[in-house]
């Protein structure tokens, strides 16, 4: 087999792999915030694939080194896209698991028979469960969640807001 035939075969393989990389990239769902960036990546891949296909169609003569580099780049592009696809799928699965675990924890906090207050590592109150609200006689919106210390309004303040909302 002549070196021209080898170069041509590597160019065809590189073109095919780059077209496959573009097709695989179209099947990837990158996430809500990444659509524009992903579109740019797909556009760049498509242009690179078009360039490689046009070289094959035109029958341009490249050196063995150029053809080999194109083939290696094509393999790396396809491998990278496949790995990104797996990474995005794993991220979606982990996000769904986290949401499920959070919902279960919220349910546990709400059905428990004791006051449960959730605090962050800095000591700020993030949440108080329904039992705590019932015992204190205050709805959650009257408790200053997110502050460094709990600030509960005076009963007079709560009564006046209840009158304003039509509850007494």
C-alpha positions in Angstrom: 0.0 0.0 0.0 1.5 3.3 -1.0 1.9 6.2 1.4 -0.7 8.2 -0.5 -3.2 5.5 0.0 -2.4 5.4 3.7 -2.7 9.2 4.0 -6.0 9.1 2.2 -7.4 6.3 4.4 -6.3 8.1 7.6 -8.0 11.3 6.2 -11.2 9.4 5.6 -11.1 7.9 9.1 -10.4 11.3 10.6 -13.4 12.8 8.7 -15.7 10.0 9.7 -14.7 10.2 13.4 -15.2 14.0 13.4 -18.6 13.7 11.9 -19.5 11.0 14.5 -18.2 13.4 17.2 -20.6 16.1 16.0 -23.5 13.7 15.9 -22.7 12.5 19.4 -22.4 16.1 20.6 -25.9 16.8 19.4 -27.2 14.0 21.6 -25.7 15.5 24.8 -27.9 17.5 27.1 -25.3 19.8 28.9 -27.7 21.3 31.4 -29.7 24.5 31.7 -26.9 27.1 31.9 -24.6 25.6 29.3 -26.7 25.6 26.2 -24.9 28.5 24.4 -21.4 27.3 25.3 -22.4 23.8 24.1 -23.7 25.3 20.9 -20.4 27.0 20.3 -18.5 23.7 20.9 -20.8 21.8 18.4 -20.4 24.6 15.8 -16.6 24.4 16.2 -16.7 20.6 15.9 -19.0 20.8 12.8 -16.7 23.3 11.1 -13.7 21.1 11.9 -15.5 18.1 10.5 -16.5 20.0 7.4 -12.9 21.0 6.9 -11.7 17.4 7.2 -14.5 16.2 4.8 -13.6 18.9 2.3 -10.0 17.8 2.4 -11.0 14.2 1.7 -13.4 15.3 -1.1 -10.8 17.6 -2.7 -8.2 14.9 -2.6 -5.7 17.3 -1.1 -2.4 15.7 -0.5 -1.2 15.8 3.1 1.9 14.4 4.6 1.7 11.2 6.6 2.3 13.3 9.8 -0.6 15.7 9.0 -3.0 12.8 8.3 -1.8 11.1 11.5 -2.3 14.2 13.5 -5.8 14.7 12.1 -6.7 11.1 13.0 -5.4 11.5 16.5 -7.2 14.8 17.0 -10.4 13.1 15.7 -10.1 10.2 18.1 -9.5 12.6 21.0 -12.4 14.8 20.1 -14.8 11.8 19.9 -13.4 10.4 23.2 -13.8 13.8 24.9 -17.4 14.2 23.7 -18.3 10.7 24.9 -16.7 11.4 28.3 -18.6 14.7 28.6 -21.8 13.0 27.7 -21.2 10.5 30.5 -20.3 13.3 32.9 -23.4 15.3 32.1 -25.6 12.2 32.6 -23.9 11.4 35.9 -24.4 15.0 37.0 -28.2 14.9 36.2 -28.5 11.6 38.1 -26.7 13.0 41.1 -28.8 16.1 41.1 -32.0 14.0 41.0 -30.7 11.8 43.9 -29.9 15.0 45.9 -33.3 16.4 45.3 -34.9 13.1 46.4 -32.8 12.9 49.5 -33.6 16.6 50.3 -37.4 15.9 49.9 -37.1 12.9 52.3 -35.2 15.0 54.8 -37.8 17.8 54.6 -40.6 15.3 55.2 -38.8 13.8 58.2 -38.2 17.3 59.6 -41.9 18.2 59.2 -43.4 15.1 60.6 -41.2 14.8 63.7 -42.8 15.5 67.0 -40.0 17.9 68.2 -38.8 21.3 67.3 -36.1 21.0 64.7 -34.1 24.0 63.6 -31.7 23.7 60.7 -28.6 25.9 61.0 -25.7 26.4 58.6 -22.1 26.0 59.7 -21.9 29.7 60.5 -24.7 29.4 63.0 -27.4 31.1 60.9 -30.9 29.6 61.1 -32.1 28.2 57.8 -35.4 26.5 58.6 -37.7 25.7 61.4 -40.1 22.7 61.1 -43.9 22.9 61.4 -43.9 21.5 65.0 -41.6 24.4 66.0 -43.9 26.9 64.4 -46.9 25.4 66.1 -45.2 25.3 69.5 -44.1 28.9 69.2 -47.4 30.0 67.6 -45.6 31.7 64.7 -45.7 31.0 61.0 -42.2 30.6 59.4 -42.5 34.0 57.6 -42.6 35.7 61.0 -39.3 34.1 62.0 -36.1 35.8 60.7 -34.6 32.7 59.0 -31.1 33.3 57.7 -29.9 35.5 60.6 -27.2 34.7 63.0 -29.7 34.4 65.8 -33.4 33.6 65.9 -35.4 36.8 65.9 -39.0 36.1 66.8 -41.4 39.0 66.5 -43.4 40.0 69.6 -46.9 38.6 69.9 -48.2 42.1 69.3 -46.5 42.2 66.0 -47.9 38.8 65.0 -51.4 39.8 66.1 -51.3 43.0 64.1 -50.1 41.2 60.9 -52.8 38.6 61.4 -55.4 41.4 61.6 -54.0 42.9 58.5 -54.3 39.6 56.6 -57.9 39.0 57.9 -57.0 36.4 60.5 -57.7 36.9 64.2 
